Amino acid sequence: MAKKKDKRVKPKLSVEHGLMRPADIWSYDGFIAKAKFEGGLLPGTDGERIVFDDCVFKDMSFANSDWKGVEFVDVVFMACDFSNAQMENVMMHRCEIINSKLTGADLANAKLGHLLVKESDVRYANFNFAGMKEVEFTECNLMDSDFYECDFKQVRFEKSKMDNINFSETDLNGVDLSNNTYDRIEVTLPKIAGCIVSKEQAVGFARVLGLTVNEE
């Protein structure tokens, strides 16, 4: 079966970005544009509304801090750490997360559009109830992550580790899992119709359905 064409739109970035210190973000009335952050810790917003537009983050840590409801538009994150970050209701549009850590990050109810997550550690991350459109996870470790009752529109998984991932109550119609690796995943049986899997993976799904597979 031919894969659907990738219609993800890449971040629209300016040629140059002004270097900004993390402490300076509070001087811009909640709207940061055309800025670059490189090296250091971002302490979190503690519920304050803030928008980052046309920005680059490199070697920055968002770990263990509150980023609930923050908006990121046309943003690239490179080698950043989101471990255990509280990012419920975050919005990311035309963003890329490369070679980063999202271990244990909480993105419940996030709105994610035209997002690439590549070569990143996404273990134990929580995406419950997230809305995702044109989102791609490529060469990621997604083991033990949670995608409970998500709304998927053109979501792709490529060459990623997915053991113990939870897709319960998420409609997987059209989602291609065939070139990812896993021994066990959680799914809701009525919602796996139309999911694309390899022959080997199909055997595992057959067992979930209660079928006895003759492998002779």
ABEGO torsion letter per residue (X at the ends): XBBBBBABBBBBBBABBBBBBAAAAAAAGGBBBGBBBBEEBBAEAGGBBBBBBGBBBBGBBABGBBABGBBBBGBBBBGBBABGBBABGBBBBGBBBBGBBABGBBABGBBBBGBBBBGBBABGBBABGBBBBGBBBBGBBABGBBABGBBBBGBBBBGBBABGBBABGBBABGBBAAABBBABBBBBAAAABGBBBBAAAAAAAAAAAGBBBBAX
